[in-house]
Amino acid sequence: MSQTNIPKWDERPALAAAAQSPDPGAYVTLFTLDLTMYPGGTIHHFTPSGSGGEPVLFGGIAYVPVEMETEGFEWTATGALPTPRLRIANINRQISALIYQFSDLLGAKVRRLRTFDRYLDGRVEADPLAFFPPDLYRIERKSTHTATHVEFELSAAIDQEGAMLPGRQVLRDGCTRRYRHWTGSGWSFDGVDCPYAGNDFFTATGERTDPARDACGKRLADCRLRYPRAQDLLPFGGFPGVSRIRV
């Protein structure tokens, strides 16, 4: 089955139908902690879900089960941005090691992803794009640090001192999305926000090639090569229409 016309997560009718069904399956929450803002920092994937201590696999990424509690992710009718809290077990001192090495993790990016277990890797309905809109936060402060647990207060990524809207520069001809990369044995989507998972391979100049040399040239033409039948739903991260704006 060709995957050259993969819709974005908010266009997947199967996910919407599952969410409204009487038995959608177990709810799975997945977290990503991005410490790459610090020298030597890496990306960590973890989840409060899972059984038997086995990692939860989704989209080719292994999320390590940890003992943790969360609260405050709900949005209210007042319009105020949520300020969630993460409480993570510290029995093995792993979180303490990260705290001491990376300045209490202040400013680190936290992404929360939600899906159903029916879409996890290895399941009959496995689908790496079947997830609800991701929640993006930053660690605002460390509120508790004991021998048993550590608690962090988060703030929405948009709710940052000095943040301005729009949050990114408007580029007409260039895409700012991060593309997949070849590991030598398969595709890695770690830290990627481009949904392409097809089997057509092109160089950055648009020539057909093998998986090891596959690279996106970040132009609208490169997007069209990978989505030949989805001209109106291209996941292009640029703004080609700005050339038509007149003052």
DACOR-V118173 format. One record per backbone hydrogen bond with DSSP energy under -1.0 kcal/mol. NH is the residue of the N-H (numbers start at 1). CO is the residue of the C=O. E is the energy in kcal/mol with one decimal. If there is no record, write none. Layout:
nh->(NH	NH)
co->(CO	CO)
e->(E	E)
This chain:
nh->(11	12	16	17	18	19	20	28	30	31	32	33	34	35	38	41	44	46	47	54	56	58	61	63	64	66	69	71	79	85	86	87	88	89	90	97	98	99	100	101	102	104	105	106	107	108	109	110	111	112	113	115	117	119	120	121	123	126	127	130	131	132	135	137	138	139	140	141	143	144	146	150	151	152	153	154	155	157	159	160	163	175	181	183	188	192	193	194	203	206	209	213	214	215	223	224	225	226	227	230	233	239	242	244	245)
co->(8	9	12	13	14	15	16	115	113	46	111	44	109	42	35	38	33	31	64	51	63	61	58	56	45	47	87	85	76	71	152	69	150	67	148	93	94	95	96	97	98	99	102	103	139	105	34	137	32	135	30	28	26	116	117	57	120	123	119	127	129	114	112	110	155	108	153	153	151	151	149	88	144	86	141	84	138	136	156	158	160	218	188	186	181	189	178	178	207	203	201	210	211	202	219	220	221	222	223	227	230	171	239	241	242)
e->(-2.3	-1.1	-1.5	-2.6	-2.4	-2.2	-1.1	-2.9	-3.3	-3.0	-2.1	-3.2	-2.7	-2.1	-2.0	-2.4	-2.8	-2.3	-2.1	-1.3	-2.7	-2.3	-1.5	-3.0	-2.0	-2.2	-2.4	-1.5	-1.3	-2.6	-2.1	-2.9	-2.9	-3.0	-2.8	-1.8	-1.6	-2.2	-2.6	-1.7	-2.4	-2.5	-2.6	-1.7	-2.8	-2.1	-1.4	-2.9	-2.4	-2.6	-3.4	-2.3	-2.5	-2.1	-1.3	-2.0	-1.9	-1.6	-2.0	-1.5	-1.6	-2.6	-2.4	-2.9	-2.4	-2.0	-2.6	-1.5	-1.7	-1.5	-2.7	-2.4	-2.4	-2.6	-2.8	-2.9	-2.2	-2.1	-1.4	-1.3	-2.3	-1.9	-1.8	-2.9	-2.7	-2.0	-1.0	-1.4	-2.8	-1.8	-1.8	-1.4	-1.1	-2.7	-1.4	-2.0	-1.6	-1.2	-1.6	-1.6	-1.4	-3.0	-1.9	-2.0	-1.2)
